[in-house]
Amino acid sequence: MIKVIDEKPVPRATVVCNSCGSTLEYGNADLWEHKYESNYNLATNYLVEYHFQCPVCGCKVNANWIERKEQ
């Protein structure tokens, strides 16, 4: 079991849905990860795309992984 010693607020970010235009706030726990192969110059690379489903229209929204900014 994990014990929380010092709880901090979860970083959040905003993104606009390309389908319906809604502004959405999300956290890393909301993201789904999709890995896929990309062949470039005969070398296989694995690319990662993060996304979630828009709660307004249901379409896929691409979003970036949030890095905590040091304060």
C-alpha positions in Angstrom: 0.0 0.0 0.0 1.2 3.5 -0.8 1.4 6.0 2.0 1.2 9.7 1.1 3.7 11.7 3.2 3.4 15.1 1.5 0.5 15.6 -0.9 1.0 18.2 -3.7 -1.6 19.4 -6.2 -1.7 17.5 -9.5 -0.5 19.6 -12.4 -3.2 20.4 -14.9 -3.2 21.8 -18.4 -5.8 23.0 -20.9 -6.4 22.1 -24.6 -9.1 23.0 -27.1 -11.0 20.1 -28.7 -10.6 20.3 -32.5 -14.0 18.9 -33.1 -16.4 21.0 -30.9 -14.1 23.8 -29.8 -14.6 23.3 -26.1 -11.7 24.3 -23.8 -10.9 21.3 -21.6 -8.7 20.9 -18.5 -6.9 17.6 -18.0 -4.3 15.9 -15.9 -1.8 13.1 -16.7 -4.1 10.5 -15.2 -6.8 11.4 -17.8 -4.4 10.5 -20.7 -4.3 7.3 -22.8 -1.0 6.3 -24.3 -0.7 5.0 -27.9 2.6 3.7 -29.1 3.3 3.1 -32.7 6.2 2.2 -35.0 7.7 4.8 -37.3 10.2 3.7 -39.9 12.5 6.5 -40.9 15.7 5.9 -42.8 15.3 2.1 -42.3 15.5 2.6 -38.5 12.4 1.6 -36.4 11.4 4.2 -33.8 8.6 3.9 -31.4 6.5 7.1 -31.1 4.1 7.9 -28.3 0.9 9.9 -28.6 -1.2 10.9 -25.7 -4.9 11.6 -25.9 -8.3 11.5 -24.1 -11.9 11.5 -25.1 -13.7 14.9 -25.2 -16.5 14.7 -22.6 -18.6 17.1 -24.7 -18.6 15.5 -28.2 -16.8 12.2 -27.6 -14.0 12.8 -30.1 -10.3 12.0 -29.6 -8.3 15.0 -28.3 -4.5 14.9 -28.6 -2.8 16.3 -25.5 0.7 16.6 -24.2 2.1 14.9 -21.1 2.4 17.5 -18.4 5.8 18.0 -16.8 5.8 19.5 -13.3 7.5 22.9 -13.3 10.0 23.4 -10.4 9.1 26.3 -8.1 
